[in-house]
Amino acid sequence: MIKKIYALVLLTILSRAAMAQNVDFHFNGMGFFDNREYKEFVQRSRTYSGVRTTLDVGFNLDSMNHFIVGANMLHEFGGKPFFLHVDPVIYYSFTGKNWLFNAGSFSREGLLTDYPRAMLNDTLRYYRPNIQGLLTRFKNEHVTETVWIDWVSRQTNTDREQFLFGFSGKYKPVLNGPFYLSHYFFLLHDAGPAIAIPNDHIQDNGAAQVKIGADLSRKTFLDSLSIEAGGMLSLERTRGVDGFQKPKGFVANAYLSYKRFALFDEFYKGDGHNIIFGDAYYQKKTYNRLDIIYTPFIARGLRGQFVLSLHQTPGFSSNQQAFRLLYDIGRKNLVRFKD
């Protein structure tokens, strides 16, 4: 069924390409080196390194309707074959004054990468770069709201049916005021394969955060200063076995930057969580993470950062060293047709 849907989307894109008013291309990607020394999670103490490259071609019917086809390619340093995994980029995009709507397989970068790591961990940027499904976003001067569904695995005789559904947003009551309210939610639906497995059950696993924040950047000498605090809840259920388990706790974070240096601190206190797509550190009842960030490479469309992360849990102190280079040349026009 999924193959038929992608074939239909591809056929639609190719048929509409002939009607395009202009054709452009987009080149972007990310290089990463991420060394993790986790004393609490020895099995997760490993090094992730590689480069992701995305190249796509856009067929633009007008300023609002676009069809995009391309590929997102991953090379892990030292790995063979050279491109270990290639994710297709194939989607329709509507971009209006206040609305964005994407349907197909498209990059999560800039759309879901603001989710707290407690809910969607940062390795998804390395190894699951695309959303496969639908996303819509509404944005005006006071409100931003995003709703999405991401298909993780389609059901076959042996493969499970899995998809993520979520929404997130921010509300600013006063246009230029410092205060805002943010929220994040997602739920993983995990059902079995078509050939039933004995004693297997449908599982639901997700989380939510609601936070009050203040952007104080304009009130200090710093380039940026923001603080947030609120509550976190996870939802864990095995259908037919138990009802929803609802661990909960307190979350707070602060970010400050000055020129090329920045600090980002996250704190959690409460029940331990088992969030499948979340950061494993939130299994702990007390956790603090401090990121020390230095950005030596800044250019138009390019940013390179060194990040030293210090992880603190009761009885343990761990660290993580990372370098990430993000580059994006933006969309460049290839061909423009006259009416």
LINBEL-V322960 format. One record per pair of residues at least 6 apart in sequence whose C-alpha atoms are under 6 Angstrom apart, sorted by the first residue. I is the first residue (numbers start at 1). GAP is how many residues later the second one is. Records with the same first field share a line. If there is no record, write none. Layout:
# LINBEL-V322960
I: GAP, GAP
This chain:
# LINBEL-V322960
13: 54
17: 42
20: 39, 40, 41
21: 39, 40, 316
22: 38, 313, 314, 315
23: 35, 36, 311, 312
24: 33, 34, 308, 309, 310
25: 31, 32, 33, 306, 307
26: 29, 30, 304, 305
27: 27, 28
28: 26, 299, 300
29: 23, 24, 25, 298
30: 21, 22, 295, 296
31: 19, 20, 293, 294
32: 17, 18, 291, 292
33: 15, 16, 289, 290
34: 13, 14, 287, 288
35: 12, 285, 286
36: 9, 10, 284
37: 8, 282, 283
38: 7, 280
39: 279
49: 27, 28
50: 25, 26, 27
51: 23, 24
52: 21, 22
53: 19, 20
54: 17, 18
55: 15, 16
56: 13, 14
57: 11, 12
58: 9, 10
59: 7, 8
60: 6
64: 30, 31, 32
65: 29
66: 26, 27
67: 24, 25
68: 22, 23
69: 20, 21
70: 19
71: 16, 17, 18
72: 14, 15
73: 13
74: 9, 10, 11
75: 7, 8, 9
89: 16, 17
90: 14, 15
91: 12, 13, 14
92: 10, 11
93: 8, 9
94: 6, 7
98: 40, 41
99: 38, 39
100: 36, 37
101: 34, 35
102: 32, 33
103: 30, 31
104: 28, 29
105: 26, 27
106: 24, 25
107: 22, 23
108: 21, 22, 23
117: 162
118: 160, 161
119: 159
120: 157, 158
121: 157, 158
131: 19
132: 18, 19
133: 16, 17, 18
134: 14, 15
135: 12, 13
136: 10, 11
137: 8, 9
138: 6, 7
142: 29, 30
143: 27, 28
144: 25, 26
145: 23, 24
146: 21, 22
147: 19, 20
148: 17, 18
149: 15, 16
150: 13, 14
151: 12
152: 10, 11
153: 8, 9
154: 7
155: 6, 38
156: 37, 38
157: 36, 37, 38
158: 35
159: 34
160: 31, 32, 33
161: 29, 30
162: 27, 28
163: 25, 26
164: 23, 24
165: 21, 22
166: 19, 20
167: 18
168: 15, 16
169: 13, 14
170: 11, 12
171: 9, 10
172: 8
178: 36, 37
179: 34, 35
180: 32, 33
181: 30, 31
182: 28, 29
183: 26, 27
184: 24, 25
185: 22, 23
186: 20, 21
187: 18, 19
188: 16, 17, 18
189: 15
190: 12, 13
191: 11
202: 37
203: 34, 35
204: 32, 33
205: 30, 31
206: 28, 29
207: 26, 27, 28
208: 24, 25
209: 22, 23
210: 20, 21
211: 18, 19
212: 16, 17
213: 14, 15
214: 12, 13
215: 11
216: 9, 10
217: 7, 8
222: 36
223: 34, 35
224: 32, 33
225: 30, 31
226: 28, 29
227: 26, 27
228: 24, 25
229: 22, 23
230: 20, 21
231: 18, 19, 20
232: 16, 17
233: 14, 15
234: 12, 13
235: 9, 10, 11
236: 8, 9
237: 6, 7
247: 24
248: 23
249: 20, 21, 22
250: 18, 19
251: 16, 17
252: 14, 15
253: 12, 13
254: 10, 11
255: 8, 9
256: 6, 7
260: 34, 35
261: 32, 33
262: 31
263: 28, 29
264: 26, 27
265: 24, 25
266: 22, 23
267: 20, 21
268: 18, 19
269: 16, 17
270: 15
271: 14
272: 11, 12, 13
273: 9, 10
274: 9
286: 27
287: 25, 26
288: 23, 24
289: 21, 22
290: 19, 20
291: 17, 18
292: 15, 16
293: 13, 14
294: 11, 12
295: 9, 10
297: 6, 7
301: 26, 27, 28
302: 24, 25
303: 22, 23
304: 20, 21
305: 18, 19
306: 16, 17
307: 14, 15
308: 12, 13
309: 10, 11
310: 9
311: 6, 7, 8
